[in-house]
Amino acid sequence: MKHRFSTLLFAFLFLVSLPNQSEARWGQIGHYVTGYVAESYLDDDVKAKVAAVLGDITLPRACVWMDDIRSDSAFDYTRTWHWATIEDGKTYEGTEQEPTGDVISASEEMIASLKSGTLSPEQESINLKLLIHMIGDMHMPLHVGNGTDRGGNQVRVQWMGDNSNLHRVWDSDIINSLQMSYMELAREVDFMDAETVTMWQSGTVRDWAGESVSYRDAVYDLPEDMRLGYEYRYYKKDIIFKRLAQAGVRIAGVLNEIYGS
């Protein structure tokens, strides 16, 4: 009996220690969407140049790469580059940032380095993949946090009856619940006319991150019981759709600027 109990306990501990596969998969879907949308708005000559820099990896796949290398110690310097903090009532410049960089300063650094034309082919590929991921990240409102709850990670909620947190709901749970492939989702969000594309591609990464701050009140508009489901999704998914579309259009705009003739 004691041996059987030990075996069952080991099995239970093994199962609960497994990563949340749906979170990993659907967390990536958003980045795939931004890359797929971006491809539609790249100039033809730029599309060829970007493909040459990326080599055997597609643009949608490259948008996920920065998450894939998190466990590689060679890229520890990028650990804090997935987010920035802008405190309520303050500006980016008026908020203390990570000394190792953040999604805004690192994006600016990558853009400048790619424009310089002085990078080795290997470093150019790395910097390009970092940049396109970070543009996606800064468009998720909780990747520009208020500095109080780790971008919503410490806000415990129930999502469709299961334990979750607010960051995960916006990063993956809402998208997961739609049960759409990244191509289906990309086609759903890609509704822009030429005037909208031009408008969205204006501004800077600081402007785009500032837009995420403007959506935080809607993100934190939570029921008292912290139970989120279909109603919350109904009222919030349009924000996610818009931010995915904007990220894709802006990735294209930045790459057209960097690699355009």
Summary of the structure (lengths in Angstrom):
residues: 261
radius of gyration: 19.5
end to end distance: 74.2
largest distance: 74.2
contacts: 800
relative contact order: 0.16
helix: 64%
strand: 5%
